[in-house]
């Protein structure tokens, strides 16, 4: 049984391999469940029915799929044990309701936490370490991206394993694990703010206020320029997007010397 | 560093965005310094990585959105700058600006690839109906191989064509533009921080507290 769970877990990395616009992760989800169906269904017709049940639209956050897989596996077992056709239909309806109702909220929680909070936090931490090492020990600067990838994947893989384990072990009650997310999420968001501030301060200290980063030779205040660029990008980001801000900053840098500001 | 190696690394990073794993090896903060390290100029790699990471900090695939391949921007720009003009700040920024159109072009190809996946999905469905359950594995594998292959081929194309473009443009750039690009090297990370502050969830921290 351990081998079966391991196979299901490894297959969960392929959830989006056949991502498509019509039904999104449907084949990926069937691909995850297939070893389980191979084990429990001996009658081919019933296995076909089970596979076709899950080929409809499905979309969630890839890290959170373990919870849904665990619950679905539990319900499929119940379908197999139910002798009455009406009872089977009832469980199937319940399973479809569960899948449809939970995929969206799990995607929202997962995207918001992993992509919106955890990854930016570790990005800022990595940037901070990079700048620090560039200034003090440039030979070790390669450690910064390694720290990022190691920390992120420790948490990411830990979450995947934990969710799949919870899904299988506490089927029907596994959702309680999500309660912890809110408190963790608020703390992570605060850390993002602190780390972003620390990384910006360190960057300005190491690069911008040093002789190397001196922008103008004719008495213009560099601090004012850096501050103006920061404010410009801060206020124009939502309206114009990253590309416009980037090309605007480069254009300004090219135009200023032409205007005599050198 | 050969173009085959950089294309292979790039294809792996592009695959990580949606098709397999999501281990975040596609984030510029990781892949740009690694390419810089392999090309012998890690500082350029890490500066490019910082800029691209900060500017596209919210660029993650959610729902049906197909985001621009930011690993492509960071890998191509780092490769060009480190290979043809190592240590030159203006060249690094030129590489960055030149890599962006390639990444947007690849997004268009990526969307076409996902439309092709619909056909593979129907093929798998017909296989299941005919009791040919191996179609599920074949479908997943073929889609993954197609993904890696198209990313690899596009990287080969971009690196080859882009290298020529990069060298030609850099050779004819007037000195005032080079000076402006060198200034942008210092200012872009600061602009990136401003952008990251605005777009990331940091604002919500204050909005939530204000609401209490």
Interface residues (C-beta under 8 A of the other chain):
Chain A: X13 X14 X16 X17 X18 X19 X20 X21 X22 X23 X24 X26 X27 X28 X30 X31 X34 X38 X44 X47 X48 X51 X52 X55 X59 X62 X63 X107 X111 X112 X115 X116 X117 X119 X120 X123 X124 X126 X127 X130 X134 X138 X141 X142 X144 X145 X148 X149 X152 X153 X156 X189 X190 X192 X193 X196 X199 X200 X203 X204 X207 X208 X213 X215 X225 X226 X229 X230 X231 X232 X233 X234 X235 X237 X238 X242 X243 X245 X246 X247 X249 X250 X253 X254 X255 X256 X257 X258
Chain B: X18 X19 X20 X21 X22 X23 X24 X25 X27 X29 X30 X33 X34 X37 X42 X43 X46 X49 X50 X53 X54 X55 X56 X57 X58 X59 X60 X62 X63 X64 X93 X97 X100 X114 X115 X117 X118 X120 X121 X124 X125 X128 X129 X131 X133 X136 X137 X139 X140 X141 X143 X144 X147 X176 X177 X179 X180 X181 X183 X184 X186 X187 X188 X189 X190 X191 X192 X193 X194 X195 X196 X197 X198 X199 X200 X201 X202 X204 X205
